[in-house]
Amino acid sequence: MAILRLIHIFGATFWVGVVWYNALFGLPRAKLLGADRGRIMQTMTAPPFPQYMTAASWATALSGILMYWNRSGGFSAAWLTSPAGIVLGAAGVLGLLVVLEGFFVQRPIGMRMAELGRQAAASGGSPNPAVMQEMQALSGRLERATYRGAYLLALAAIGMAIFRHV
C-alpha cells in the first residue's frame, strides 16, 4: 500500500501540477504570442511530454483504483455507500474522467496538430488557410479540455483530501 500511495501521490503531483501550470500560465501566455503561438505550443508539447503526461495520469489512476479496492474491502457495498466511500469514489470518478479525456480527446488532438505542423513545415511556406482554420479549431478544443481537466482534477483532489472527514 505504501508503494501504491507513493505512486499515486507523485504521479498526481506531476500530472495535476502540469495541468494547472498550463491552465494558469502556459495557455494564457501562449495566447499573447500571436502568430508564434503554434510554434511555441508545438515545441512545449513535443515528445517526451505526451508520454510523461500519459504515464503520470494512468499510474495515478491505476494506483488509485488498487488503493480504493483495498480500502473498500474488495469493493464492499457497505463501504462504497458510506459517506467516505461516496466522496472518495466520486473523486476517483472525476480523476478517471480526466484520464480518459486526456487519452481519447486531448491526445488525438495533439497528434493531429503535430501532423499539421509537420505538413506546414515540410511545405516550406506558411500553411494554407484551411490548415490554419483547422489548427485554430483544434487549439480551441484542446484549450477547453485543459481547463475542464484542471477544474475536474481540483475537485478530485478536494474529494481525496476530505474523504476521511465526512
Secondary structure, DSSP 4 states (H G I P E B T S, - for coil): -HHHHHHHHHHHHHHHHHHHHIIIIIHHHHHTTGGGHHHHHHHHT-TTHHHHHHHHHHHHHHHHHHHHHHHTTTT-HHHHTSHHHHHHHHHHHHHHHHHHHIIIIIHHHHHHHHHHHHHHHHHSSPPPHHHHHHHHHHHHHHHHHHHHHHHHHHHHHHHHHHGGG-
